Amino acid sequence: MFHNNVLLFTALFSAIFAQIIKVPINYWRNRIWDWKAVFQPGGMPSSHTALMVGLTTGCLFEYGWGDPYFAISFSITLIVMYDAAGVRRQAGQHAVVLNKLTSMFQNSRGNIEAKTGDTPLKEVLGHNPVEVVGGIIVGIITAIVLAI
């Protein structure tokens, strides 16, 4: 299916590989095998960054620096990395505060959660800069390996 579109394969493989290696990295850090990490946002490395860097590196290899495909993918990659380490990370930090406020409110008023069905907000949404750099490394290495 993807043999005719090396760039798409490189991008998708980079993202999938980044998601899969979150499990052993999480084990190395926390000594817990958490297979749910494969399907969760956030964490080391950034799979969104890996996807876009894999695509951008593939465009570089396929078309060169001066090609519009490279320019477009590079520009979008910068936006994705900024979003991962900036906007999405801040949204996760906001979720931490909102979950604490909700918990404090529930404790002072009785358990409202059982009545409303509210669930806590996801707190790990974005990435710190090291996790984004991890995604960059995964994307570049994947593109190099698949180009060989």
GROMACS elastic network, one bead per residue, 0.5 to 0.9 nm:
[ bonds ]
;  ai    aj funct       b0    kb
    1     4     6  0.71287   500
    1     5     6  0.81906   500
    2     5     6  0.51005   500
    2     6     6  0.64858   500
    2     7     6  0.87795   500
    2     8     6  0.70715   500
    2     9     6  0.56936   500
    3     6     6  0.61728   500
    3     9     6  0.77150   500
    5     8     6  0.55290   500
    5     9     6  0.63832   500
    5    10     6  0.86951   500
    6     9     6  0.50551   500
    6    10     6  0.59748   500
    6    11     6  0.85663   500
    6    58     6  0.79081   500
    6   146     6  0.84018   500
    6   147     6  0.86938   500
    7    10     6  0.50794   500
    7    11     6  0.61675   500
    7    12     6  0.86199   500
    7    54     6  0.79748   500
    7    55     6  0.57212   500
    7    56     6  0.85330   500
    7    57     6  0.89694   500
    7    58     6  0.57202   500
    7    59     6  0.69435   500
    7    62     6  0.84949   500
    7   143     6  0.86837   500
    8    11     6  0.51688   500
    8    12     6  0.61216   500
    8    13     6  0.83786   500
    8    55     6  0.70417   500
    9    12     6  0.52511   500
    9    13     6  0.58266   500
    9    14     6  0.83349   500
    9    55     6  0.87257   500
   10    13     6  0.51951   500
   10    14     6  0.59954   500
   10    15     6  0.86772   500
   10    51     6  0.78151   500
   10    54     6  0.58374   500
   10    55     6  0.62829   500
   10    58     6  0.70052   500
   10   139     6  0.83237   500
   10   142     6  0.69057   500
   10   143     6  0.59540   500
   10   146     6  0.69125   500
   10   147     6  0.88777   500
   11    14     6  0.52124   500
   11    15     6  0.64216   500
   11    16     6  0.87762   500
   11    50     6  0.74867   500
   11    52     6  0.63874   500
   11    53     6  0.76367   500
   11    56     6  0.84392   500
   11    58     6  0.81626   500
   11   139     6  0.76624   500
   11   142     6  0.86123   500
   11   143     6  0.80816   500
   12    15     6  0.51895   500
   12    16     6  0.61259   500
   12    17     6  0.84411   500
   12    50     6  0.89512   500
   12    51     6  0.60970   500
   12    54     6  0.82839   500
   12    55     6  0.85326   500
   13    16     6  0.51076   500
   13    17     6  0.58601   500
   13    18     6  0.83636   500
   13    51     6  0.76381   500
   13    54     6  0.83988   500
   13   139     6  0.89284   500
   13   142     6  0.75664   500
   14    17     6  0.52132   500
   14    18     6  0.60720   500
   14    19     6  0.86671   500
   14    47     6  0.73183   500
   14    48     6  0.89643   500
   14    50     6  0.54596   500
   14    51     6  0.51915   500
   14    52     6  0.84670   500
   14    53     6  0.83666   500
   14    54     6  0.59509   500
   14    55     6  0.85573   500
   14   135     6  0.86234   500
   14   138     6  0.65535   500
   14   139     6  0.54182   500
   14   140     6  0.86354   500
   14   141     6  0.87048   500
   14   142     6  0.58554   500
   14   143     6  0.77604   500
   15    18     6  0.50927   500
   15    19     6  0.62518   500
   15    20     6  0.86998   500
   15    46     6  0.82749   500
   15    48     6  0.64234   500
   15    49     6  0.79542   500
   15    50     6  0.54952   500
   15    52     6  0.83943   500
   15    54     6  0.83041   500
   15   135     6  0.85659   500
   15   138     6  0.85517   500
   15   139     6  0.78460   500
   16    19     6  0.51374   500
   16    20     6  0.62057   500
   16    21     6  0.87386   500
   16    38     6  0.85563   500
   16    47     6  0.72892   500
   16    50     6  0.89588   500
   16    51     6  0.83078   500
   17    20     6  0.51083   500
   17    21     6  0.61948   500
   17    22     6  0.87328   500
   17    47     6  0.80181   500
   17    50     6  0.86895   500
   17   138     6  0.79427   500
   17   142     6  0.85471   500
   18    21     6  0.54147   500
   18    22     6  0.65425   500
   18    38     6  0.86735   500
   18    44     6  0.80538   500
   18    45     6  0.59786   500
   18    46     6  0.68815   500
   18    47     6  0.50643   500
   18    48     6  0.87160   500
   18    50     6  0.66678   500
   18    51     6  0.84683   500
   18   134     6  0.87391   500
   18   135     6  0.69882   500
   18   138     6  0.66454   500
   18   139     6  0.83606   500
   19    22     6  0.54258   500
   19    23     6  0.78079   500
   19    37     6  0.73979   500
   19    39     6  0.72282   500
   19    40     6  0.82917   500
   19    41     6  0.88204   500
   19    44     6  0.85536   500
   19    45     6  0.75633   500
   19    46     6  0.79840   500
   19    47     6  0.59401   500
   20    23     6  0.60836   500
   20    24     6  0.81030   500
   20    35     6  0.86649   500
   20    37     6  0.80288   500
   20    38     6  0.54132   500
   20    39     6  0.88158   500
   21    24     6  0.56643   500
   21    25     6  0.62529   500
   21    26     6  0.84958   500
   21    38     6  0.79874   500
   21    44     6  0.83069   500
   21    45     6  0.79181   500
   22    25     6  0.50932   500
   22    26     6  0.58389   500
   22    27     6  0.84792   500
   22    34     6  0.89397   500
   22    35     6  0.87148   500
   22    37     6  0.62885   500
   22    38     6  0.65005   500
   22    43     6  0.69807   500
   22    44     6  0.58792   500
   22    45     6  0.66575   500
   23    26     6  0.51539   500
   23    27     6  0.62182   500
   23    28     6  0.86827   500
   23    32     6  0.87322   500
   23    33     6  0.64567   500
   23    34     6  0.60582   500
   23    35     6  0.59808   500
   23    36     6  0.81732   500
   23    37     6  0.60264   500
   23    38     6  0.66579   500
   24    28     6  0.60458   500
   24    29     6  0.85754   500
   24    32     6  0.88850   500
   24    33     6  0.72585   500
   24    34     6  0.86339   500
   25    28     6  0.50249   500
   25    29     6  0.62508   500
   25    30     6  0.85566   500
   25    44     6  0.71363   500
   25    45     6  0.87313   500
   26    29     6  0.51315   500
   26    30     6  0.58417   500
   26    31     6  0.72580   500
   26    32     6  0.68531   500
   26    33     6  0.71516   500
   26    34     6  0.72677   500
   26    37     6  0.80956   500
   26    43     6  0.83077   500
   26    44     6  0.78932   500
   27    30     6  0.52374   500
   27    33     6  0.52703   500
   27    34     6  0.73690   500
   28    31     6  0.57030   500
   28    32     6  0.79338   500
   29    32     6  0.81812   500
   30    33     6  0.84649   500
   33    36     6  0.89749   500
   34    37     6  0.58534   500
   34    38     6  0.83240   500
   35    38     6  0.59010   500
   35    39     6  0.80931   500
   36    39     6  0.56249   500
   36    40     6  0.65363   500
   37    40     6  0.50226   500
   37    41     6  0.77868   500
   37    42     6  0.87618   500
   37    43     6  0.80865   500
   38    41     6  0.84641   500
   40    43     6  0.82817   500
   40   124     6  0.84189   500
   40   125     6  0.84393   500
   41    46     6  0.83057   500
   41    47     6  0.83485   500
   41   124     6  0.66663   500
   41   125     6  0.54063   500
   41   126     6  0.71192   500
   41   127     6  0.89339   500
   42    45     6  0.78960   500
   42    46     6  0.65439   500
   42    47     6  0.82884   500
   42    84     6  0.83341   500
   42    88     6  0.88665   500
   42    89     6  0.83935   500
   42   124     6  0.53497   500
   42   127     6  0.55592   500
   42   128     6  0.89047   500
   42   131     6  0.84238   500
   43    46     6  0.65333   500
   43    47     6  0.88699   500
   43   124     6  0.73249   500
   43   125     6  0.82356   500
   43   126     6  0.76154   500
   43   127     6  0.62971   500
   43   128     6  0.84149   500
   43   131     6  0.66294   500
   44    47     6  0.83190   500
   44   127     6  0.76799   500
   44   128     6  0.87946   500
   44   130     6  0.79406   500
   44   132     6  0.78011   500
   44   134     6  0.66288   500
   44   135     6  0.76898   500
   45    48     6  0.89601   500
   45    49     6  0.82571   500
   45    50     6  0.77885   500
   45   127     6  0.82471   500
   45   130     6  0.80993   500
   45   132     6  0.63573   500
   45   133     6  0.75851   500
   45   136     6  0.84313   500
   45   137     6  0.88256   500
   45   138     6  0.77856   500
   46    49     6  0.53010   500
   46    50     6  0.62138   500
   46    51     6  0.87108   500
   46    81     6  0.87075   500
   46    84     6  0.76796   500
   46   126     6  0.82744   500
   46   127     6  0.67217   500
   46   131     6  0.55783   500
   46   132     6  0.52523   500
   46   133     6  0.79606   500
   46   134     6  0.66118   500
   46   136     6  0.80474   500
   46   138     6  0.89021   500
   47    51     6  0.60030   500
   47    52     6  0.85921   500
   47   132     6  0.85433   500
   47   134     6  0.89801   500
   47   135     6  0.59467   500
   47   138     6  0.85586   500
   47   139     6  0.86402   500
   48    51     6  0.51483   500
   48    52     6  0.63529   500
   48    53     6  0.85641   500
   48    77     6  0.89147   500
   48    80     6  0.70096   500
   48    81     6  0.78646   500
   48    84     6  0.77431   500
   48   132     6  0.87931   500
   48   135     6  0.74715   500
   49    52     6  0.52554   500
   49    53     6  0.59078   500
   49    54     6  0.82679   500
   49    77     6  0.69799   500
   49    78     6  0.88725   500
   49    80     6  0.64895   500
   49    81     6  0.58325   500
   49    84     6  0.77442   500
   49   132     6  0.63059   500
   49   133     6  0.83201   500
   49   134     6  0.85165   500
   49   135     6  0.50134   500
   49   136     6  0.60705   500
   49   138     6  0.87364   500
   49   139     6  0.73795   500
   50    53     6  0.51739   500
   50    54     6  0.58087   500
   50    55     6  0.84399   500
   50   132     6  0.82500   500
   50   134     6  0.79595   500
   50   136     6  0.54902   500
   50   137     6  0.74605   500
   50   138     6  0.56517   500
   50   140     6  0.77813   500
   50   142     6  0.86675   500
   51    54     6  0.52236   500
   51    55     6  0.62763   500
   51    56     6  0.86812   500
   51    77     6  0.88321   500
   51   135     6  0.79988   500
   51   136     6  0.88206   500
   51   138     6  0.87530   500
   51   139     6  0.62665   500
   52    55     6  0.50282   500
   52    56     6  0.60168   500
   52    57     6  0.84560   500
   52    73     6  0.72128   500
   52    74     6  0.80569   500
   52    76     6  0.76345   500
   52    77     6  0.52799   500
   52    78     6  0.88615   500
   52    80     6  0.76165   500
   52    81     6  0.87771   500
   52   136     6  0.85385   500
   52   139     6  0.73161   500
   53    57     6  0.58525   500
   53    58     6  0.82309   500
   53    73     6  0.83556   500
   53    74     6  0.78512   500
   53    77     6  0.64136   500
   53   135     6  0.76893   500
   53   136     6  0.58389   500
   53   137     6  0.84031   500
   53   138     6  0.82386   500
   53   140     6  0.63051   500
   53   143     6  0.84222   500
   54    57     6  0.52436   500
   54    58     6  0.60024   500
   54    59     6  0.85653   500
   54   136     6  0.80300   500
   54   138     6  0.77642   500
   54   140     6  0.56721   500
   54   141     6  0.80624   500
   54   142     6  0.65049   500
   54   143     6  0.53131   500
   54   144     6  0.87860   500
   55    58     6  0.50358   500
   55    59     6  0.61447   500
   55    60     6  0.86172   500
   55    70     6  0.88189   500
   55    73     6  0.69998   500
   55    74     6  0.87468   500
   55    77     6  0.87951   500
   55   139     6  0.77598   500
   55   140     6  0.89865   500
   55   143     6  0.76534   500
   56    59     6  0.50113   500
   56    60     6  0.61947   500
   56    61     6  0.87152   500
   56    69     6  0.84025   500
   56    70     6  0.60770   500
   56    71     6  0.85090   500
   56    72     6  0.86196   500
   56    73     6  0.52639   500
   56    74     6  0.56810   500
   56    77     6  0.73680   500
   56   139     6  0.86550   500
   56   140     6  0.87051   500
   56   143     6  0.88421   500
   57    61     6  0.62561   500
   57    62     6  0.85389   500
   57    70     6  0.81634   500
   57    73     6  0.89739   500
   57    74     6  0.86602   500
   57   139     6  0.75603   500
   57   140     6  0.61609   500
   57   143     6  0.61160   500
   57   144     6  0.80098   500
   58    61     6  0.51174   500
   58    62     6  0.59834   500
   58    63     6  0.83441   500
   58    70     6  0.86086   500
   58   140     6  0.85066   500
   58   143     6  0.56948   500
   58   144     6  0.80406   500
   58   146     6  0.88924   500
   58   147     6  0.77478   500
   59    62     6  0.50145   500
   59    63     6  0.55919   500
   59    64     6  0.69091   500
   59    65     6  0.85262   500
   59    67     6  0.83913   500
   59    69     6  0.65068   500
   59    70     6  0.52126   500
   59    71     6  0.89778   500
   59    73     6  0.76781   500
   60    63     6  0.55141   500
   60    65     6  0.58824   500
   60    66     6  0.88138   500
   60    67     6  0.82039   500
   60    69     6  0.85343   500
   60    70     6  0.58420   500
   61    64     6  0.59138   500
   61    65     6  0.86574   500
   61   143     6  0.85733   500
   61   144     6  0.86808   500
   61   147     6  0.78139   500
   63    66     6  0.77839   500
   63    67     6  0.59244   500
   63    68     6  0.87963   500
   63    69     6  0.75929   500
   63    70     6  0.71925   500
   64    67     6  0.59025   500
   64    70     6  0.71039   500
   65    68     6  0.85280   500
   65    70     6  0.64110   500
   65    71     6  0.76330   500
   66    69     6  0.87240   500
   66    70     6  0.72937   500
   66    71     6  0.75102   500
   67    70     6  0.54496   500
   67    71     6  0.65139   500
   67    72     6  0.88782   500
   68    72     6  0.60427   500
   68    73     6  0.85113   500
   69    72     6  0.52307   500
   69    73     6  0.61191   500
   69    74     6  0.83948   500
   70    73     6  0.52417   500
   70    74     6  0.58628   500
   70    75     6  0.84447   500
   71    74     6  0.51697   500
   71    75     6  0.61215   500
   71    76     6  0.86746   500
   72    75     6  0.52148   500
   72    76     6  0.62689   500
   72    77     6  0.85387   500
   73    76     6  0.51564   500
   73    77     6  0.59744   500
   73    78     6  0.86810   500
   74    78     6  0.63669   500
   74    79     6  0.88456   500
   75    78     6  0.52714   500
   75    79     6  0.65647   500
   75    80     6  0.88648   500
   76    79     6  0.50361   500
   76    80     6  0.61902   500
   76    81     6  0.86478   500
   77    80     6  0.50638   500
   77    81     6  0.61483   500
   77    82     6  0.85283   500
   78    81     6  0.52109   500
   78    82     6  0.61207   500
   78    83     6  0.85078   500
   79    82     6  0.51254   500
   79    83     6  0.60285   500
   79    84     6  0.85581   500
   80    83     6  0.50162   500
   80    84     6  0.60448   500
   80    85     6  0.86450   500
   81    84     6  0.50652   500
   81    85     6  0.61717   500
   81    86     6  0.80949   500
   81   129     6  0.89528   500
   81   132     6  0.66377   500
   82    85     6  0.54050   500
   82    86     6  0.54579   500
   82    87     6  0.73352   500
   82    88     6  0.89337   500
   83    86     6  0.50915   500
   83    88     6  0.58731   500
   83    89     6  0.79690   500
   83   126     6  0.79291   500
   84    87     6  0.64668   500
   84    88     6  0.53045   500
   84    89     6  0.63596   500
   84   125     6  0.81347   500
   84   127     6  0.55631   500
   84   128     6  0.80260   500
   84   129     6  0.88029   500
   84   132     6  0.73461   500
   85    88     6  0.65851   500
   85    89     6  0.55350   500
   85    90     6  0.81460   500
   85   126     6  0.59013   500
   85   128     6  0.54250   500
   85   129     6  0.59890   500
   85   131     6  0.84194   500
   85   132     6  0.68741   500
   86    89     6  0.53715   500
   86    90     6  0.60880   500
   86    91     6  0.86153   500
   86   126     6  0.74868   500
   86   127     6  0.79205   500
   86   128     6  0.83246   500
   87    90     6  0.52157   500
   87    91     6  0.61941   500
   87    92     6  0.87661   500
   87   126     6  0.75361   500
   88    92     6  0.63147   500
   88    93     6  0.87272   500
   88   124     6  0.87858   500
   88   125     6  0.56392   500
   88   127     6  0.74600   500
   89    92     6  0.50937   500
   89    93     6  0.63636   500
   89    94     6  0.86963   500
   89   123     6  0.88388   500
   89   124     6  0.75534   500
   89   125     6  0.59259   500
   89   127     6  0.55884   500
   89   128     6  0.71470   500
   90    94     6  0.61007   500
   90    95     6  0.85020   500
   90   125     6  0.84908   500
   90   126     6  0.74144   500
   91    94     6  0.50005   500
   91    95     6  0.61775   500
   91    96     6  0.88044   500
   91   123     6  0.78965   500
   91   124     6  0.87728   500
   91   125     6  0.69888   500
   91   126     6  0.75796   500
   92    96     6  0.64457   500
   92    97     6  0.89361   500
   92   121     6  0.84511   500
   92   122     6  0.68996   500
   92   124     6  0.54059   500
   92   125     6  0.51291   500
   92   126     6  0.64704   500
   93    96     6  0.51721   500
   93    97     6  0.66539   500
   93    98     6  0.87986   500
   93   123     6  0.66235   500
   93   124     6  0.81026   500
   93   125     6  0.86729   500
   94    97     6  0.52101   500
   94    98     6  0.61302   500
   94    99     6  0.85220   500
   94   123     6  0.79464   500
   95    98     6  0.50049   500
   95    99     6  0.59140   500
   95   100     6  0.84766   500
   95   120     6  0.82341   500
   95   121     6  0.56342   500
   95   122     6  0.65588   500
   95   123     6  0.52875   500
   95   124     6  0.85835   500
   96    99     6  0.52360   500
   96   100     6  0.62719   500
   96   101     6  0.87057   500
   96   121     6  0.77360   500
   96   122     6  0.81611   500
   96   123     6  0.56414   500
   96   124     6  0.88955   500
   97   100     6  0.51302   500
   97   101     6  0.61785   500
   97   102     6  0.85729   500
   98   101     6  0.50317   500
   98   102     6  0.60232   500
   98   103     6  0.84744   500
   98   120     6  0.86043   500
   98   121     6  0.78472   500
   99   102     6  0.50511   500
   99   103     6  0.60641   500
   99   104     6  0.85552   500
   99   120     6  0.58942   500
   99   121     6  0.65247   500
   99   123     6  0.85924   500
  100   103     6  0.50477   500
  100   104     6  0.60912   500
  100   105     6  0.85200   500
  101   104     6  0.50739   500
  101   105     6  0.60792   500
  101   106     6  0.85174   500
  102   105     6  0.50601   500
  102   106     6  0.60538   500
  102   107     6  0.85495   500
  102   120     6  0.84024   500
  103   106     6  0.50369   500
  103   107     6  0.60878   500
  103   108     6  0.85821   500
  103   111     6  0.88177   500
  104   107     6  0.51338   500
  104   108     6  0.62209   500
  104   109     6  0.86127   500
  105   108     6  0.51765   500
  105   109     6  0.60485   500
  105   110     6  0.80835   500
  105   111     6  0.87896   500
  105   112     6  0.86859   500
  106   109     6  0.51318   500
  106   110     6  0.52481   500
  106   111     6  0.50678   500
  106   112     6  0.57194   500
  106   113     6  0.74547   500
  107   110     6  0.53771   500
  107   111     6  0.64935   500
  107   112     6  0.87586   500
  108   111     6  0.85585   500
  109   112     6  0.74637   500
  110   113     6  0.89390   500
  111   114     6  0.63679   500
  111   115     6  0.77062   500
  112   115     6  0.52725   500
  112   116     6  0.61808   500
  112   117     6  0.81436   500
  112   118     6  0.82583   500
  113   116     6  0.52551   500
  113   117     6  0.52950   500
  113   118     6  0.53671   500
  113   119     6  0.72971   500
  114   117     6  0.55605   500
  114   118     6  0.77545   500
  115   118     6  0.82996   500
  118   121     6  0.89936   500
  120   123     6  0.85112   500
  122   125     6  0.67762   500
  123   126     6  0.87200   500
  124   127     6  0.79558   500
  127   130     6  0.78132   500
  127   131     6  0.56411   500
  127   132     6  0.63286   500
  128   131     6  0.54526   500
  128   132     6  0.65802   500
  128   133     6  0.89257   500
  129   132     6  0.50507   500
  129   133     6  0.62260   500
  129   134     6  0.85937   500
  130   133     6  0.50112   500
  130   134     6  0.61712   500
  130   135     6  0.87249   500
  131   135     6  0.63696   500
  131   136     6  0.87289   500
  132   135     6  0.50103   500
  132   136     6  0.63212   500
  132   137     6  0.87536   500
  133   137     6  0.62464   500
  133   138     6  0.86416   500
  134   137     6  0.51491   500
  134   138     6  0.62327   500
  134   139     6  0.86270   500
  135   138     6  0.50743   500
  135   139     6  0.60613   500
  135   140     6  0.85706   500
  136   139     6  0.51987   500
  136   140     6  0.61844   500
  136   141     6  0.85810   500
  137   140     6  0.52716   500
  137   141     6  0.60496   500
  137   142     6  0.84028   500
  138   141     6  0.52846   500
  138   142     6  0.59399   500
  138   143     6  0.85218   500
  139   142     6  0.52243   500
  139   143     6  0.61699   500
  139   144     6  0.86308   500
  140   143     6  0.52161   500
  140   144     6  0.61748   500
  140   145     6  0.86440   500
  141   144     6  0.50786   500
  141   145     6  0.60687   500
  141   146     6  0.85197   500
  142   145     6  0.51805   500
  142   146     6  0.60758   500
  142   147     6  0.84372   500
  143   146     6  0.52273   500
  143   147     6  0.59797   500
  143   148     6  0.87479   500
  144   147     6  0.51074   500
  144   148     6  0.64370   500
  145   148     6  0.54491   500
